[in-house]
Amino acid sequence: MGAFGFHPVPKPSFGRGKEKRGARGKFSKETILEIFKRDGWRCVHCGTNKDMEEIPHHVIFKSQGGLGILENGVTVCRTCHSWAHSCRAGREWFESFILSLYGKLNGVEDK
């Protein structure tokens, strides 16, 4: 090793300033349970309890800054979830559903 020896400096442990990109906007297990309880374990659009999505639908999409909060999630079946992502009418229907419940979207008051 030589005359100087080897004394590595420990790596500093700085906390992350932001959540990892994949974690932002995700629903916690507790929030998922609250959403399913609120919606009666049924699709809020068609009322079925068959072929349900395991994760609630983000009314304001994560890619648009949607949060993983109770006021931004709804219980949906796979068919209605596909409809929500395939056309503007689907997206607007779920937005109006949340507005009727809370008067706000994504935790922000409607102006």
C-alpha positions in Angstrom: 0.0 0.0 0.0 2.9 2.3 0.4 3.9 4.9 2.9 0.6 6.8 3.0 -1.8 4.0 3.6 -5.4 3.9 2.4 -8.0 5.8 4.3 -11.2 6.3 2.2 -13.5 9.1 3.1 -17.0 7.9 3.9 -19.6 8.8 1.3 -21.9 11.6 2.5 -25.6 10.6 2.9 -27.7 13.4 1.6 -31.5 13.0 1.6 -33.3 13.1 -1.7 -34.8 16.5 -2.4 -37.7 15.1 -4.5 -39.3 11.7 -4.6 -38.1 9.5 -7.4 -39.9 10.1 -10.7 -41.7 6.8 -10.5 -43.0 7.4 -7.0 -44.5 10.8 -7.6 -48.3 10.7 -7.8 -48.6 7.0 -6.7 -51.4 6.1 -4.3 -50.3 4.8 -0.9 -51.9 1.5 0.3 -54.0 3.5 2.8 -55.3 5.9 0.1 -56.2 3.0 -2.2 -58.2 1.4 0.6 -60.0 4.7 1.3 -60.9 5.2 -2.3 -62.3 1.6 -2.6 -64.3 2.1 0.6 -65.6 5.5 -0.5 -66.7 4.0 -3.9 -68.3 0.9 -2.4 -65.8 -1.5 -4.1 -67.7 -0.8 -7.4 -66.9 1.1 -10.6 -68.1 4.7 -10.2 -69.1 4.9 -13.8 -71.0 1.7 -14.6 -71.5 0.2 -11.1 -70.1 -3.2 -11.7 -67.9 -5.1 -9.3 -66.5 -7.4 -12.0 -63.1 -7.1 -13.7 -62.0 -4.3 -11.4 -58.6 -2.5 -11.6 -56.4 -3.1 -8.6 -55.2 0.5 -8.6 -57.6 3.4 -8.7 -57.8 5.6 -11.8 -56.0 9.0 -11.5 -58.6 11.6 -12.6 -55.8 14.1 -13.2 -53.2 11.8 -14.8 -49.8 11.5 -13.1 -48.2 12.8 -16.3 -50.2 16.0 -15.9 -49.2 16.4 -12.2 -51.9 14.4 -10.7 -51.4 13.6 -7.0 -51.9 10.3 -5.2 -54.6 11.6 -3.0 -58.2 10.6 -2.2 -59.6 13.5 -4.2 -57.8 12.4 -7.3 -58.7 8.7 -7.4 -61.7 6.7 -8.4 -62.5 3.0 -8.5 -63.0 1.7 -12.0 -63.4 -1.5 -14.0 -61.0 -2.2 -16.8 -63.6 -1.2 -19.5 -64.3 2.2 -18.0 -60.6 2.7 -17.3 -59.9 2.2 -20.9 -62.7 4.6 -21.9 -61.4 7.2 -19.5 -58.0 7.1 -21.3 -59.3 6.9 -24.8 -61.5 9.9 -25.2 -62.1 13.4 -23.9 -65.7 12.6 -22.9 -64.3 9.8 -20.6 -61.8 12.1 -18.9 -64.4 14.9 -18.5 -66.9 12.5 -16.9 -64.5 11.4 -14.2 -63.5 15.1 -13.6 -67.1 16.1 -13.1 -67.6 13.1 -10.8 -64.8 14.3 -8.5 -66.0 17.9 -8.7 -69.4 16.8 -7.6 -67.9 15.0 -4.5 -65.3 17.5 -3.4 -65.7 20.7 -5.4 -62.1 20.5 -6.4 -59.7 18.5 -8.7 -56.4 17.2 -7.6 -56.8 18.9 -4.2 -57.1 22.4 -5.7 -60.4 24.4 -5.3 -62.3 25.0 -8.5 -62.3 28.6 -9.6 
